[in-house]
Amino acid sequence: MNQKEQSAYQVRGRIAVPLLILFITAASACLMSAVLGVPQADVIRNTVLAAIGSGCFVFTMVQSHMEHQFLYDNEDHLWRFFFFYMVSLVMAYLFVFLPVAGWPYMVISITLALFGNEMLGVVSTGVLLMISTSLAGTHMEVFLLYFMTGIAAILFFRRIDSEFRVFLPFFCSFAVLFTAQTACIILYLNERLNVGMFVLPTIGLFINAILLVIVLKYFGYAVVNRYRMVYMTINDQEFELMARLRQEDKNAYYRAIHTGYLCERIAVRLGLNPAECKAGGYYHHLAACSVEEREEVFEMLTDEHHFPPAVLKLLDECNRPDHHFQTPEAAVVHMADAVVSSIMYLFSSNPDAKVSYEQVINSIFDRKIKTGLFDECSITFSQFQHMRKLFLEEKLYYDFLR
């Protein structure tokens, strides 16, 4: 799939996915209520609540897209999210026929959060739980049990880094779930406490564990490590495009190398994607051209070198004329390039000059703030000031720009 086809596919997803989720959720709730033979008033209630809940969910999805709040590369893969939501919706209806102690709702919460974002995970958990509990006729305690444990699991799995460290969030999520099941279900059974009472919750834990391992395996393959080898290749100083730049313009090559280095360092400290930022520092110059030429460049980067979509989006954002930055990654690349180019210019004018790095960096940051370029950026003021501090801490490195 070339760049144009991929963009069209993503645009269709942004329009179709929210509408499909809204329609299918409300319609299926109405149909399932009728099939189960619940009273007409309950059918209307379930349908209305499902429509309102899915409407809130769709609003959250649209807002997340507008504010670029999706995790990882999920913003570009809404159809993938749609698939997991549909699977979760089917499971929500199947749970009606299963004992409440064994519902693997925690996996649903984690899955929809990992393939969307935290808020989508919370809202979807509430909507699907409402459907399951209302159709099954269970007590409010069941809703609270799985809703609260789902939120806890989402927080534990909030951000899985490239090292894919999942043991601690895995353990904590299951400890919370078992404790909550004991408090909300087992203690309220009208029986004397015995080992048999823990059978269903234990089976539920095993089902959760098996499903979660499957989800995490796929997540690691499709999201976290999908572009690991690509990043290792394109972020190599000897990569084909970098080698060509070195032959054509050594000053531009060293500027890209230094910019990429600082981007990676700053991104790590700010909790951003260091590989993506480093690639942005290396190749942002490629998109410094007209819109028509940029499309050709992006097709080359996609088809020949398989650049990750996130990097292409970053390169585009860093080079749009009269455009306010939206993402923290673009802000890091822009500021790193501004700092490196300014210091290299001062040294090229006078190699023996004694440059006050602190004065130069503070001047650049103050000037950039006044331009309003970051007024619409999702980076916070605290993060921006922290980024200034991090650049100031790299004083020893700037001597290499001489």
Buried (B, 14 or more C-beta within 10 A) or exposed (E): EEBEEBBEBBEEBBEEBBEBBBEBBBEBBBEBBBEBEBEEEBBEBBBEBBBEBBBBBBEBBEEBBEEBBBBBBBBBBBBBBBEBBBEBBEBBBEBBEBEBBBBBBBBBBBBBBBBBBBBBBBBBBBBBBBBBBBBBEBBEBBBBBBBBBBBBBBBBBBEBEEEEEBEEBBEBBBEBBBEBBEEBBBEEEEEEEEEEBBEBBBBBBEBBBEBBEEBBEBBBEBBBEBBEEBBEEBBEEEBEBBEEBBEEEEEEBBBBBBBBBBBBBBBBBBEBBBBBBBBBBBBBBBBEEEEEEBBEBBEBBBEEBEBBBBBBBBBBBBBBEEEBBBBBBBBBBBBBBBBBBBBBEBBEEEEEEEBEBEEBBBEBBEEBBEEEBBEEBBBEEEBBEBBBEBBBEBEEBBEEBE
